[in-house]
Amino acid sequence: MSDPLHLDITLTLGDYALRAKGDIPLTGITALEGASGSGKTTLLRSIAGLEPSAKGMIRFGDVVWQGDGVFLPPQARRIGYVFQDARLFKHMDVGQNLAYGHRRAGAAPEVLERVITALDLSDMLTRRVGALSGGEKQRVAIGRALAMDPQLLLMDEPMSGLDRTRRNEILPYISRAVQTMGCPAIYVSHERRETSMMAGRIMKIANGQLHPPVICETTLPYDIRQGGDGPVLYIGGQETRVPVGKKMMQGGLLRFNEASVMLSIDNPGLSTAMVSLPAMLLEISPDGVLANRLVLQGDGWRIAVTKSQTTCDVAGLHIGKPVWVSIAETCIID
């Protein structure tokens, strides 16, 4: 859908005031970032119709959900909602949990099949909820929301209770499922690590105010070539240390954790970094308080990262300066 989700709403809860005005693109994953108490969950609940005291306009494409005397209830908005805790039905197995929302929404049979495939759930359909790990429960919760064939998926910090290993397992599944189902998603998080490895754009919310979207340029194109000891993942003409899995395509996209990026003026040589690439600094612009957004370009790729003003000053960074980009943490999404 080319038309955005248009917001122009206000909500006062005690001393807190939400004043969210802006357009959220209805393609891929949009990350909603902000500190605790900034209004992320409140905004998500308002979009879902769970905050009836919110005033103003919410328009999904050309359909008014709220405003001009209209207030569509949550069920009429066809939204899939994934909470911080999985909220699965403990008396049902995985297959029954997935089928519950699917039946109630009256979705086509092929929708459920696509969800099961995208989230790799076929081997756990008969397992009870109590026998699942935390990561598995969240995969099922995401699957149950998508099985309803929603027109918008809302995810409120769905990995907040999981450790780093479990989060790493789920990240590719979320990206793949959203892409497979063609359902736009808004993903709430306060961790740039998660959003940079998954989202297409980031919108910040601070003091109840929504900022415009910024494209998340944390994607690198890769191809796999045969080396002396087996397949090797390359970016441009540069060999990397990224492990090549059996199910990986010959070429695709690699996402990386923006916080794991280190910049150096000299070639770092052999290091523990998964990726080490020469680049040119194309752009540098302010990004919040005492930080800069850096746009870097290399052989067939372009990325953008945020670094502190101190880091930029110490390295003497300026437009046109050659640098080396070392990346410690990556994730294959395509």
C-alpha positions as CSV (number, residue, x, y, z in Angstrom):
1,M,0.0,0.0,0.0
2,S,1.4,3.3,-1.0
3,D,-0.6,5.5,1.3
4,P,0.8,5.8,4.9
5,L,-0.7,5.4,8.3
6,H,-1.5,9.0,9.1
7,L,-1.4,10.1,12.8
8,D,-2.5,13.3,14.4
9,I,-3.5,12.4,17.9
10,T,-3.2,13.7,21.5
11,L,-3.6,11.8,24.7
12,T,-3.1,13.0,28.3
13,L,-2.5,10.5,31.1
14,G,-1.7,12.3,34.3
15,D,1.5,14.3,33.8
16,Y,2.2,12.6,30.5
17,A,1.0,14.0,27.2
18,L,1.3,12.2,23.8
19,R,1.3,14.5,20.8
20,A,1.9,12.2,17.8
21,K,1.7,13.7,14.4
22,G,3.2,12.1,11.3
23,D,3.0,9.5,8.6
24,I,4.3,5.9,9.0
25,P,5.0,4.1,5.7
26,L,3.0,0.9,5.2
27,T,5.8,-1.2,3.8
28,G,8.2,-3.5,5.6
29,I,9.2,-2.9,9.2
30,T,9.2,0.5,10.8
31,A,10.9,0.6,14.2
32,L,9.6,2.9,16.8
33,E,12.4,3.9,19.2
34,G,12.4,5.8,22.4
35,A,13.5,5.7,26.1
36,S,11.3,4.1,28.7
37,G,8.3,6.3,29.4
38,S,8.6,8.1,26.0
39,G,5.2,6.9,24.8
40,K,6.0,3.9,22.5
41,T,3.5,1.5,24.0
42,T,0.8,4.3,24.4
43,L,1.1,5.2,20.7
44,L,0.9,1.5,19.7
45,R,-2.2,1.0,21.8
46,S,-3.8,4.2,20.4
47,I,-3.2,2.9,16.8
48,A,-4.8,-0.4,17.8
49,G,-7.9,1.4,19.2
50,L,-7.1,0.3,22.8
51,E,-6.9,3.9,24.1
52,P,-10.4,5.4,23.4
53,S,-9.5,8.6,25.3
54,A,-7.0,9.4,22.5
55,K,-8.2,12.4,20.5
56,G,-7.6,13.3,16.9
57,M,-7.1,11.5,13.5
58,I,-5.8,8.0,12.7
59,R,-6.1,7.1,9.0
60,F,-4.9,3.8,7.5
61,G,-4.4,4.6,3.8
62,D,-7.7,6.2,2.8
63,V,-9.7,4.5,5.6
64,V,-10.4,6.6,8.7
65,W,-10.0,4.5,11.8
66,Q,-10.5,7.5,14.2
67,G,-11.7,11.1,13.6
68,D,-14.5,13.0,12.0
69,G,-17.0,11.3,14.3
70,V,-15.6,7.8,13.5
71,F,-14.0,5.4,16.0
72,L,-13.4,1.8,14.7
73,P,-13.1,-0.7,17.5
74,P,-9.9,-2.8,17.6
75,Q,-11.4,-5.8,15.8
76,A,-12.5,-3.7,12.9
77,R,-9.0,-2.4,12.3
78,R,-7.6,-5.9,11.4
79,I,-4.5,-5.5,13.4
80,G,-2.2,-8.3,14.7
81,Y,-0.7,-7.4,18.1
82,V,2.3,-9.1,19.6
83,F,2.9,-8.2,23.3
84,Q,6.0,-8.3,25.4
85,D,4.8,-11.6,26.9
86,A,3.6,-14.2,24.4
87,R,0.1,-14.6,25.9
88,L,-0.5,-18.0,24.4
89,F,-3.3,-20.3,25.4
90,K,-1.6,-22.7,27.7
91,H,-4.4,-25.4,27.4
92,M,-3.8,-25.5,23.6
93,D,-0.9,-26.9,21.6
94,V,1.0,-24.7,19.0
95,G,-1.2,-25.7,16.1
96,Q,-4.4,-24.9,18.1
97,N,-3.0,-21.5,19.1
98,L,-2.2,-20.6,15.5
99,A,-5.6,-21.8,14.3
100,Y,-7.6,-19.8,17.0
101,G,-6.9,-16.4,15.5
102,H,-7.0,-17.8,12.0
103,R,-10.5,-19.1,12.4
104,R,-11.9,-16.0,14.1
105,A,-10.5,-13.8,11.4
106,G,-11.9,-16.0,8.6
107,A,-8.6,-16.0,6.9
108,A,-7.9,-18.1,3.8
109,P,-6.3,-21.6,4.5
110,E,-3.1,-20.7,2.6
111,V,-2.4,-17.8,5.0
112,L,-1.9,-20.3,7.9
113,E,0.3,-22.5,5.7
114,R,2.5,-19.5,4.7
115,V,2.9,-18.4,8.3
116,I,3.9,-21.9,9.4
117,T,6.5,-22.1,6.7
118,A,7.9,-18.5,7.2
119,L,8.4,-19.0,10.9
120,D,9.5,-22.7,10.6
121,L,6.8,-23.9,13.0
122,S,5.8,-27.2,11.3
123,D,7.9,-29.4,13.6
124,M,6.3,-28.0,16.8
125,L,2.6,-27.9,15.9
126,T,1.6,-30.7,18.3
127,R,3.8,-29.4,21.2
128,R,2.2,-27.9,24.3
129,V,2.9,-24.3,25.1
130,G,4.6,-25.3,28.5
131,A,7.2,-27.3,26.6
132,L,8.4,-24.3,24.5
133,S,11.4,-22.1,25.1
134,G,11.0,-18.4,25.5
135,G,12.1,-17.8,21.9
136,E,9.8,-20.5,20.5
137,K,6.8,-19.0,22.4
138,Q,7.4,-15.6,20.8
139,R,7.7,-17.2,17.3
140,V,4.3,-18.8,17.9
141,A,2.9,-15.5,19.2
142,I,4.1,-13.7,16.1
143,G,2.6,-16.6,14.0
144,R,-0.7,-16.4,15.7
145,A,-0.9,-12.6,15.0
146,L,0.0,-13.1,11.3
147,A,-2.4,-16.1,10.9
148,M,-5.2,-13.6,11.2
149,D,-4.1,-12.1,7.9
150,P,-3.9,-8.6,9.4
151,Q,-3.4,-5.5,7.4
152,L,-1.0,-4.2,10.1
153,L,1.3,-5.9,12.6
154,L,2.1,-4.2,15.9
155,M,5.0,-5.6,18.0
156,D,5.6,-4.2,21.5
157,E,9.1,-5.2,22.5
158,P,8.4,-8.9,21.8
159,M,12.0,-9.9,22.7
160,S,12.4,-7.9,25.9
161,G,12.3,-11.0,28.2
162,L,14.8,-13.0,26.1
163,D,18.6,-13.4,26.3
164,R,20.9,-12.4,23.4
165,T,21.0,-15.9,22.0
166,R,17.2,-16.3,21.8
167,R,17.0,-12.8,20.2
168,N,19.5,-13.7,17.6
169,E,17.4,-16.7,16.7
170,I,14.2,-14.7,16.3
171,L,15.4,-11.7,14.3
172,P,15.7,-13.4,10.9
173,Y,12.3,-15.0,11.4
174,I,10.5,-11.7,12.0
175,S,12.1,-10.2,8.9
176,R,11.3,-13.2,6.8
177,A,7.7,-13.5,8.1
178,V,6.9,-9.8,7.4
179,Q,8.4,-10.0,4.0
180,T,6.6,-13.3,3.1
181,M,3.2,-12.2,4.4
182,G,3.5,-8.7,2.8
183,C,2.2,-7.2,6.0
184,P,3.6,-3.9,7.2
185,A,4.8,-3.9,10.8
186,I,5.6,-1.3,13.5
187,Y,8.2,-2.7,15.9
188,V,8.6,-1.0,19.3
189,S,12.1,-1.2,20.9
190,H,14.6,0.8,22.8
191,E,17.5,-1.2,21.5
192,R,19.2,0.1,18.3
193,R,20.8,-3.4,18.0
194,E,17.4,-5.0,17.2
195,T,16.1,-2.2,15.0
196,S,19.3,-1.8,12.9
197,M,19.4,-5.6,12.2
198,M,15.7,-5.7,11.1
199,A,13.9,-2.5,10.3
200,G,13.7,-0.6,7.0
201,R,13.3,2.7,8.8
202,I,13.4,4.2,12.3
203,M,11.1,6.7,13.9
204,K,12.0,8.2,17.3
205,I,9.5,9.2,19.9
206,A,10.7,11.6,22.7
207,N,8.7,13.5,25.3
208,G,5.5,12.2,23.6
209,Q,6.4,13.6,20.2
210,L,6.9,11.5,17.1
211,H,9.9,12.3,14.8
212,P,9.9,11.7,11.0
213,P,11.2,8.4,9.7
214,V,14.9,7.9,9.0
215,I,16.0,5.2,6.5
216,C,17.9,2.4,8.3
217,E,21.0,1.9,6.0
218,T,22.4,-1.2,7.7
219,T,22.2,-3.6,4.8
220,L,25.1,-5.0,2.8
221,P,24.8,-7.1,-0.4
222,Y,26.7,-10.4,-0.4
223,D,27.6,-13.2,-2.6
224,I,29.1,-16.6,-1.9
225,R,32.2,-17.9,-3.6
226,Q,34.2,-21.1,-3.4
227,G,37.4,-20.8,-1.4
228,G,40.2,-23.2,-0.6
229,D,38.5,-24.5,2.5
230,G,34.9,-24.2,1.3
231,P,32.3,-21.5,0.6
232,V,33.2,-17.9,1.6
233,L,30.9,-14.9,2.0
234,Y,32.1,-11.8,0.1
235,I,30.9,-8.2,0.1
236,G,32.0,-6.5,-3.0
237,G,35.5,-7.9,-3.7
238,Q,36.2,-8.3,0.0
239,E,36.3,-11.6,1.8
240,T,34.6,-11.8,5.2
241,R,34.5,-14.0,8.3
242,V,30.7,-14.5,8.2
243,P,29.9,-18.2,8.5
244,V,28.2,-19.7,5.4
245,G,25.2,-21.7,6.4
246,K,23.8,-24.7,4.3
247,K,20.5,-22.9,3.6
248,M,22.0,-19.6,2.5
249,M,21.4,-18.4,-1.0
250,Q,24.3,-17.7,-3.3
251,G,23.7,-14.0,-2.9
252,G,21.4,-11.8,-0.8
253,L,21.4,-9.3,2.0
254,L,23.3,-9.2,5.2
255,R,22.1,-6.9,8.1
256,F,24.4,-5.8,10.9
257,N,24.2,-4.4,14.4
258,E,25.0,-0.7,14.0
259,A,26.4,-0.6,17.6
260,S,29.0,-3.2,16.6
261,V,30.6,-1.0,13.9
262,M,34.1,0.3,14.6
263,L,35.8,2.9,12.4
264,S,39.6,3.2,12.0
265,I,41.8,5.2,9.8
266,D,44.3,2.4,9.2
267,N,43.7,-1.1,7.9
268,P,43.0,-3.2,11.1
269,G,44.4,-6.3,9.4
270,L,43.4,-9.6,11.0
271,S,40.9,-9.1,13.7
272,T,37.9,-10.7,15.4
273,A,35.5,-8.6,13.2
274,M,33.1,-10.6,11.0
275,V,33.5,-7.9,8.3
276,S,36.3,-5.4,7.6
277,L,35.9,-3.1,4.6
278,P,37.6,0.0,3.1
279,A,35.2,2.9,2.6
280,M,34.9,6.6,2.0
281,L,33.0,9.0,4.2
282,L,30.3,10.6,2.0
283,E,28.2,12.6,4.4
284,I,28.3,13.7,8.1
285,S,25.4,15.4,9.8
286,P,24.2,15.9,13.4
287,D,22.1,13.2,14.9
288,G,20.7,14.2,18.3
289,V,22.8,15.5,21.0
290,L,26.6,15.1,20.6
291,A,26.3,12.5,17.9
292,N,26.7,12.4,14.1
293,R,25.1,10.3,11.3
294,L,27.9,9.1,9.0
295,V,27.2,7.8,5.5
296,L,29.9,5.5,4.2
297,Q,30.4,4.0,0.7
298,G,32.5,1.1,-0.5
299,D,32.7,-1.3,-3.4
300,G,29.0,-1.7,-4.4
301,W,27.6,-0.8,-1.0
302,R,26.5,2.2,1.1
303,I,25.6,2.2,4.8
304,A,24.9,4.8,7.5
305,V,25.8,4.7,11.2
306,T,25.6,7.0,14.2
307,K,28.8,7.8,16.2
308,S,29.4,10.1,19.0
309,Q,31.0,13.5,18.4
310,T,34.0,12.4,20.5
311,T,34.6,9.4,18.3
312,C,34.4,11.6,15.2
313,D,36.7,14.2,16.6
314,V,39.4,11.7,17.8
315,A,39.4,10.0,14.4
316,G,39.5,13.4,12.6
317,L,36.6,12.3,10.4
318,H,35.5,14.6,7.6
319,I,33.8,14.2,4.2
320,G,36.0,12.5,1.7
321,K,38.2,10.8,4.3
322,P,39.0,7.1,3.7
323,V,38.2,4.8,6.6
324,W,38.0,1.1,7.5
325,V,34.7,-0.2,8.6
326,S,34.8,-3.2,11.0
327,I,31.6,-5.0,11.9
328,A,31.4,-7.5,14.8
329,E,27.8,-8.7,14.6
330,T,25.8,-9.6,11.5
331,C,22.6,-11.3,10.6
332,I,21.5,-12.9,7.2
333,I,18.0,-11.9,6.3
334,D,17.8,-12.8,2.6
